[in-house]
Each structure stands twice: as C-alpha cells, then as structure tokens.
Amino acid sequence: MVEQISLTSELYEKLMVPGDGEIVVKRDYFLKNALANNAQIVAIFCSETFYSLYKNALPSEHGCRIGVIEDEQITPYLGVAAARAVLAKIKMPKYVPLDMLGNKVMLLNGVKYSESAGNLVRSAVAMGISSVVICPKAVSPYEQSAFDLSSGHVMGCKVHRSSHITDTLSQLSALGYQIVSTANSAQAISLREFEFPEKCVLVLGSEDEGIESCVIDKSHHVIKIDMKNGVDALTTPSAGAILLNSLVGG
C-alpha cells in the first residue's frame, strides 16, 4: 500500500517511537541489512527520490505501508541526501533455541548498556560470529539504541535469550560447547597462551561487575588480556573486540 503523505514534526516524532515488538530503522544501510536478512517490514517512509530509485526492491506484501514524502519535507529531519532519506519500522526477530546456534558464540553476561551491546554485536559480525546469547540481566541487542549501534547488523544474528544463566550454560556444555570466561585474576590464562576450542562460547561480562561468579564456576576456561603501562582494565567493547578477534584465529 503506497500513499503520499505530508511530514510534520508531530508525525516525525511519532514515527521515531517503536511500537510494541518493533524496531525503528533510521538509516538506508540499516534497512538494507534488514532486507538482506528477511526482516518483516511493517512500514516504510521515504523521500520521492528514494522511492523512485528503490521501489522495485521494497517489499510488496500486503500489510506493509509505504509512505512517500516530498524530498524537501523529509531531508531536513533526517539530515541526509534525498536518495538516502528513509525511515522504516520492522518486527523484532524472535529469539532462537540453543541448538540453532553456530560453533562460535558470544554470550553477554549482565551487559546492561545498549551502547556496549550494539558495539559488541557489530564487532562479532565483523569477525564472522553471528550467534549471540544474552543472560536475563543483559540488555537485548534488539533494543532500539543497541540496534542502532550495531548498524542493523544484529538482523543477521541468531540470538538466544536465557531465562536462567546457569541452566543455559549446562545446556550449552551438553551440546558440546566449551565455556570460556574472562577475568583479570592471577589464576586466569593469558590470552596469548590460549587456543580457543572449535566449539566455543565466549562470555563477556558487565562494565561494572564483570562476569558473575556462578558463570565463572560453570566455565571450562578462564582467560585474561595481558596489559601494560599501568592499564588494568578495558571497556567491555574494547576487550570484546580483542577477544572476538582471537576467537576466530586473528
């Protein structure tokens, strides 16, 4: 259903708020990531130029609303050229069971900041890792800010939401995964000396409290990043990028 609409400040503010079970897609390349991963599109609002360029690539299924807006109306709101001016609303993907995950898994334990979750997902996807587990205390990577900071790449991930983290770790172990946690302790193995197992869950902890002790207890290995020059801690996204690169043999 295609319609010509007039964009007002009130309507723009309404479009920027996700409905229940929805995500707002705010960039053209976010939308391309969503379309490439068969996202269910609820509505698209775009400039006349964008529509003329990409109308054949836009979803045509019944129920997807497409609102076309004059270039001069939409570009000041989005701050991009008319050819890139698009907003969309998509359905939040469903969480998957553990047995659908790949051999390399990133587990977020208590990561509560959307910025960290989004950046970690983007780093994981860049490293070729597309399986994610989130514990009950962690923010969902589908949360709006996390989605934005992943540049929409989370749409290419399989995400499992744990309802009880120790039960989830037991199930992962039963499926043949080795659980690898990180801790800045004397007993931890240096990342330089550690070889990641082929089937592995890398646990990344919260910014404030690190990894829960119950998770450490369930881990097969505990590793650490060696640091110098008086640095004794890294942000979760920084440490995560280093560890994810090592996980894939970097």
C-alpha positions as a LaTeX table, in Angstrom:
\begin{tabular}{lrrr}
\hline
Residue & $x$ (\AA) & $y$ (\AA) & $z$ (\AA) \\
\hline
Met1 & 0.00 & 0.00 & 0.00 \\
Val2 & 1.71 & 3.18 & $-1.24$ \\
Glu3 & 0.48 & 6.62 & $-0.24$ \\
Gln4 & 1.68 & 10.20 & $-0.48$ \\
Ile5 & 1.94 & 11.77 & 2.98 \\
Ser6 & 2.89 & 15.12 & 4.44 \\
Leu7 & 5.54 & 15.02 & 7.16 \\
Thr8 & 5.01 & 17.22 & 10.20 \\
Ser9 & 7.03 & 17.49 & 13.40 \\
Glu10 & 4.30 & 15.66 & 15.26 \\
Leu11 & 4.24 & 12.80 & 12.74 \\
Tyr12 & 8.04 & 12.58 & 12.67 \\
Glu13 & 8.20 & 12.22 & 16.44 \\
Lys14 & 5.56 & 9.51 & 16.25 \\
Leu15 & 7.47 & 7.63 & 13.55 \\
Met16 & 10.64 & 7.65 & 15.65 \\
Val17 & 8.98 & 5.75 & 18.50 \\
Pro18 & 8.95 & 1.94 & 18.03 \\
Gly19 & 5.65 & 0.19 & 18.63 \\
Asp20 & 5.38 & $-2.91$ & 20.78 \\
Gly21 & 7.67 & $-5.58$ & 19.33 \\
Glu22 & 9.04 & $-3.20$ & 16.70 \\
Ile23 & 12.37 & $-1.56$ & 15.82 \\
Val24 & 12.75 & 1.77 & 14.05 \\
Val25 & 15.23 & 1.67 & 11.16 \\
Lys26 & 16.77 & 5.13 & 10.82 \\
Arg27 & 19.33 & 4.76 & 8.04 \\
Asp28 & 19.22 & 3.45 & 4.49 \\
Tyr29 & 22.04 & 0.98 & 5.10 \\
Phe30 & 20.30 & $-0.28$ & 8.27 \\
Leu31 & 17.29 & $-1.01$ & 6.05 \\
Lys32 & 19.46 & $-2.81$ & 3.51 \\
Asn33 & 20.80 & $-5.04$ & 6.32 \\
Ala34 & 17.24 & $-5.74$ & 7.45 \\
Leu35 & 16.01 & $-6.55$ & 3.94 \\
Ala36 & 19.03 & $-8.79$ & 3.30 \\
Asn37 & 18.08 & $-10.82$ & 6.37 \\
Asn38 & 14.38 & $-11.15$ & 5.52 \\
Ala39 & 13.15 & $-8.78$ & 8.19 \\
Gln40 & 9.40 & $-8.35$ & 8.42 \\
Ile41 & 8.77 & $-4.77$ & 7.34 \\
Val42 & 5.78 & $-3.05$ & 8.94 \\
Ala43 & 6.08 & 0.36 & 7.29 \\
Ile44 & 8.48 & 2.45 & 5.21 \\
Phe45 & 8.53 & 6.24 & 4.97 \\
Cys46 & 10.85 & 7.66 & 2.35 \\
Ser47 & 11.56 & 10.54 & 0.03 \\
Glu48 & 10.21 & 10.64 & $-3.50$ \\
Thr49 & 13.77 & 10.23 & $-4.79$ \\
Phe50 & 14.43 & 7.18 & $-2.60$ \\
Tyr51 & 11.17 & 5.59 & $-3.73$ \\
Ser52 & 11.88 & 6.18 & $-7.41$ \\
Leu53 & 15.32 & 4.61 & $-7.05$ \\
Tyr54 & 14.41 & 1.59 & $-4.93$ \\
Lys55 & 10.70 & 0.89 & $-5.37$ \\
Asn56 & 11.37 & $-2.44$ & $-7.08$ \\
Ala57 & 13.47 & $-3.57$ & $-4.10$ \\
Leu58 & 10.93 & $-2.57$ & $-1.47$ \\
Pro59 & 8.58 & $-5.17$ & $-0.01$ \\
Ser60 & 5.29 & $-5.54$ & $-1.84$ \\
Glu61 & 3.47 & $-7.85$ & 0.58 \\
His62 & 0.03 & $-6.90$ & 1.82 \\
Gly63 & 0.09 & $-5.02$ & 5.10 \\
Cys64 & 3.37 & $-3.15$ & 4.56 \\
Arg65 & 2.62 & 0.56 & 4.48 \\
Ile66 & 4.82 & 2.71 & 2.23 \\
Gly67 & 4.58 & 6.46 & 2.74 \\
Val68 & 6.22 & 8.68 & 0.14 \\
Ile69 & 7.19 & 12.17 & 1.30 \\
Glu70 & 8.39 & 15.17 & $-0.69$ \\
Asp71 & 12.18 & 15.44 & $-0.67$ \\
Glu72 & 12.09 & 18.94 & 0.78 \\
Gln73 & 9.98 & 17.77 & 3.73 \\
Ile74 & 11.91 & 14.68 & 4.84 \\
Thr75 & 15.58 & 15.60 & 4.26 \\
Pro76 & 15.77 & 18.32 & 6.97 \\
Tyr77 & 14.56 & 15.80 & 9.55 \\
Leu78 & 16.94 & 13.00 & 8.60 \\
Gly79 & 19.95 & 15.12 & 7.66 \\
Val80 & 20.83 & 13.05 & 4.61 \\
Ala81 & 20.53 & 13.43 & 0.85 \\
Ala82 & 17.13 & 12.68 & $-0.69$ \\
Ala83 & 18.47 & 9.47 & $-2.23$ \\
Arg84 & 19.16 & 8.13 & 1.29 \\
Ala85 & 16.14 & 9.54 & 3.10 \\
Val86 & 14.17 & 6.65 & 4.58 \\
Leu87 & 12.66 & 5.54 & 7.88 \\
Ala88 & 11.14 & 2.11 & 8.47 \\
Lys89 & 9.55 & 0.04 & 11.18 \\
Ile90 & 10.31 & $-3.67$ & 11.34 \\
Lys91 & 9.19 & $-6.53$ & 13.53 \\
Met92 & 11.64 & $-7.55$ & 16.24 \\
Pro93 & 13.01 & $-11.01$ & 15.34 \\
Lys94 & 12.17 & $-13.99$ & 17.52 \\
Tyr95 & 14.79 & $-15.48$ & 19.83 \\
Val96 & 16.10 & $-18.86$ & 18.73 \\
Pro97 & 16.71 & $-22.12$ & 20.66 \\
Leu98 & 20.27 & $-23.03$ & 21.66 \\
Asp99 & 20.55 & $-25.85$ & 19.14 \\
Met100 & 20.28 & $-23.33$ & 16.29 \\
Leu101 & 23.48 & $-21.51$ & 17.27 \\
Gly102 & 26.77 & $-21.83$ & 15.39 \\
Asn103 & 30.09 & $-23.15$ & 16.68 \\
Lys104 & 31.32 & $-19.72$ & 17.82 \\
Val105 & 29.02 & $-17.97$ & 20.28 \\
Met106 & 29.26 & $-14.65$ & 22.12 \\
Leu107 & 27.46 & $-14.61$ & 25.49 \\
Leu108 & 26.68 & $-11.28$ & 27.16 \\
Asn109 & 26.56 & $-11.66$ & 30.93 \\
Gly110 & 24.98 & $-8.66$ & 32.62 \\
Val111 & 25.94 & $-6.22$ & 29.84 \\
Lys112 & 23.34 & $-3.59$ & 30.62 \\
Tyr113 & 24.37 & $-0.66$ & 28.43 \\
Ser114 & 22.85 & $-0.54$ & 24.95 \\
Glu115 & 25.98 & 1.12 & 23.57 \\
Ser116 & 28.13 & $-1.82$ & 24.67 \\
Ala117 & 25.71 & $-4.45$ & 23.38 \\
Gly118 & 25.38 & $-2.77$ & 19.98 \\
Asn119 & 29.12 & $-2.32$ & 19.52 \\
Leu120 & 29.84 & $-5.89$ & 20.63 \\
Val121 & 27.35 & $-7.29$ & 18.13 \\
Arg122 & 28.85 & $-5.22$ & 15.32 \\
Ser123 & 32.36 & $-6.44$ & 16.26 \\
Ala124 & 31.15 & $-10.04$ & 16.40 \\
Val125 & 29.53 & $-9.85$ & 12.98 \\
Ala126 & 32.67 & $-8.23$ & 11.57 \\
Met127 & 34.64 & $-11.24$ & 12.86 \\
Gly128 & 32.18 & $-13.68$ & 11.27 \\
Ile129 & 30.39 & $-14.58$ & 14.53 \\
Ser130 & 26.62 & $-14.42$ & 14.25 \\
Ser131 & 25.43 & $-16.38$ & 17.31 \\
Val132 & 24.64 & $-14.47$ & 20.50 \\
Val133 & 23.32 & $-15.49$ & 23.91 \\
Ile134 & 22.08 & $-12.88$ & 26.37 \\
Cys135 & 21.57 & $-13.57$ & 30.06 \\
Pro136 & 18.45 & $-12.38$ & 31.95 \\
Lys137 & 20.32 & $-9.31$ & 33.23 \\
Ala138 & 21.68 & $-8.22$ & 29.85 \\
Val139 & 20.11 & $-5.67$ & 27.52 \\
Ser140 & 18.67 & $-7.14$ & 24.34 \\
Pro141 & 20.65 & $-6.37$ & 21.17 \\
Tyr142 & 17.24 & $-5.69$ & 19.60 \\
Glu143 & 16.69 & $-2.75$ & 21.98 \\
Gln144 & 16.50 & 0.39 & 19.85 \\
Ser145 & 19.82 & 2.00 & 20.83 \\
Ala146 & 21.66 & $-1.32$ & 20.64 \\
Phe147 & 20.18 & $-1.97$ & 17.20 \\
Asp148 & 21.31 & 1.49 & 16.03 \\
Leu149 & 24.88 & 0.97 & 17.26 \\
Ser150 & 25.09 & $-2.42$ & 15.59 \\
Ser151 & 24.21 & $-0.58$ & 12.34 \\
Gly152 & 21.40 & $-3.08$ & 11.96 \\
His153 & 23.85 & $-6.00$ & 11.69 \\
Val154 & 22.09 & $-7.76$ & 14.57 \\
Met155 & 19.45 & $-8.71$ & 11.99 \\
Gly156 & 21.96 & $-11.20$ & 10.62 \\
Cys157 & 22.46 & $-12.84$ & 14.03 \\
Lys158 & 20.80 & $-15.74$ & 15.79 \\
Val159 & 20.03 & $-14.54$ & 19.30 \\
His160 & 19.03 & $-16.71$ & 22.25 \\
Arg161 & 17.59 & $-15.14$ & 25.42 \\
Ser162 & 18.44 & $-17.13$ & 28.56 \\
Ser163 & 15.88 & $-17.25$ & 31.35 \\
His164 & 18.33 & $-18.84$ & 33.81 \\
Ile165 & 22.01 & $-18.45$ & 33.04 \\
Thr166 & 23.43 & $-21.47$ & 34.87 \\
Asp167 & 20.84 & $-23.77$ & 33.26 \\
Thr168 & 21.73 & $-22.28$ & 29.87 \\
Leu169 & 25.44 & $-22.91$ & 30.45 \\
Ser170 & 24.71 & $-26.53$ & 31.41 \\
Gln171 & 22.70 & $-26.96$ & 28.22 \\
Leu172 & 25.47 & $-25.43$ & 26.12 \\
Ser173 & 28.01 & $-27.77$ & 27.72 \\
Ala174 & 25.74 & $-30.72$ & 26.95 \\
Leu175 & 25.68 & $-29.57$ & 23.32 \\
Gly176 & 29.48 & $-29.81$ & 23.24 \\
Tyr177 & 30.45 & $-26.19$ & 23.77 \\
Gln178 & 33.47 & $-25.16$ & 25.85 \\
Ile179 & 32.63 & $-22.15$ & 28.04 \\
Val180 & 35.40 & $-19.53$ & 28.07 \\
Ser181 & 35.09 & $-16.63$ & 30.51 \\
Thr182 & 37.33 & $-13.65$ & 31.12 \\
Ala183 & 38.63 & $-12.37$ & 34.45 \\
Asn184 & 41.52 & $-10.15$ & 35.41 \\
Ser185 & 42.90 & $-12.56$ & 38.00 \\
Ala186 & 46.21 & $-14.26$ & 38.68 \\
Gln187 & 44.71 & $-17.69$ & 38.03 \\
Ala188 & 43.41 & $-16.77$ & 34.55 \\
Ile189 & 45.29 & $-18.00$ & 31.48 \\
Ser190 & 46.91 & $-15.34$ & 29.30 \\
Leu191 & 45.09 & $-14.80$ & 26.01 \\
Arg192 & 48.48 & $-15.03$ & 24.27 \\
Glu193 & 48.86 & $-18.62$ & 25.51 \\
Phe194 & 45.28 & $-19.78$ & 24.99 \\
Glu195 & 43.90 & $-21.65$ & 21.99 \\
Phe196 & 40.15 & $-21.38$ & 21.61 \\
Pro197 & 38.25 & $-24.64$ & 21.14 \\
Glu198 & 36.48 & $-25.22$ & 17.83 \\
Lys199 & 33.06 & $-25.18$ & 19.52 \\
Cys200 & 33.16 & $-22.36$ & 22.00 \\
Val201 & 31.10 & $-19.83$ & 23.97 \\
Leu202 & 33.00 & $-16.62$ & 24.78 \\
Val203 & 31.48 & $-14.92$ & 27.84 \\
Leu204 & 31.80 & $-11.14$ & 28.14 \\
Gly205 & 30.87 & $-9.51$ & 31.44 \\
Ser206 & 29.25 & $-6.29$ & 32.53 \\
Glu207 & 31.07 & $-2.99$ & 32.57 \\
Asp208 & 30.69 & $-2.57$ & 36.32 \\
Glu209 & 30.79 & $-6.03$ & 37.86 \\
Gly210 & 32.43 & $-8.30$ & 35.32 \\
Ile211 & 31.26 & $-11.89$ & 34.94 \\
Glu212 & 29.06 & $-13.41$ & 37.64 \\
Ser213 & 30.75 & $-15.93$ & 39.92 \\
Cys214 & 28.15 & $-18.57$ & 39.05 \\
Val215 & 29.19 & $-18.22$ & 35.40 \\
Ile216 & 32.89 & $-18.46$ & 36.25 \\
Asp217 & 32.13 & $-21.65$ & 38.18 \\
Lys218 & 30.45 & $-23.14$ & 35.09 \\
Ser219 & 33.31 & $-22.19$ & 32.76 \\
His220 & 35.78 & $-24.68$ & 31.31 \\
His221 & 38.44 & $-21.98$ & 30.92 \\
Val222 & 39.09 & $-18.52$ & 32.34 \\
Ile223 & 41.37 & $-16.22$ & 30.36 \\
Lys224 & 42.67 & $-12.65$ & 30.62 \\
Ile225 & 44.12 & $-9.95$ & 28.40 \\
Asp226 & 47.63 & $-9.01$ & 29.48 \\
Met227 & 48.00 & $-5.23$ & 29.87 \\
Lys228 & 50.94 & $-2.89$ & 30.31 \\
Asn229 & 51.83 & 0.70 & 31.21 \\
Gly230 & 49.59 & 0.82 & 34.26 \\
Val231 & 46.37 & $-0.03$ & 32.39 \\
Asp232 & 44.44 & $-2.56$ & 34.48 \\
Ala233 & 41.05 & $-2.60$ & 32.76 \\
Leu234 & 39.41 & $-2.07$ & 29.37 \\
Thr235 & 35.86 & $-1.16$ & 28.44 \\
Thr236 & 33.68 & $-4.11$ & 27.53 \\
Pro237 & 33.55 & $-3.21$ & 23.80 \\
Ser238 & 37.35 & $-2.77$ & 23.66 \\
Ala239 & 38.08 & $-6.05$ & 25.44 \\
Gly240 & 35.36 & $-7.76$ & 23.42 \\
Ala241 & 36.86 & $-6.71$ & 20.09 \\
Ile242 & 40.27 & $-8.13$ & 21.11 \\
Leu243 & 38.80 & $-11.39$ & 22.36 \\
Leu244 & 36.45 & $-11.87$ & 19.38 \\
Asn245 & 39.35 & $-11.40$ & 17.00 \\
Ser246 & 41.31 & $-14.07$ & 18.88 \\
Leu247 & 38.27 & $-16.36$ & 18.93 \\
Val248 & 38.33 & $-16.58$ & 15.14 \\
Gly249 & 42.09 & $-17.01$ & 14.97 \\
Gly250 & 43.10 & $-13.39$ & 14.48 \\
\hline
\end{tabular}
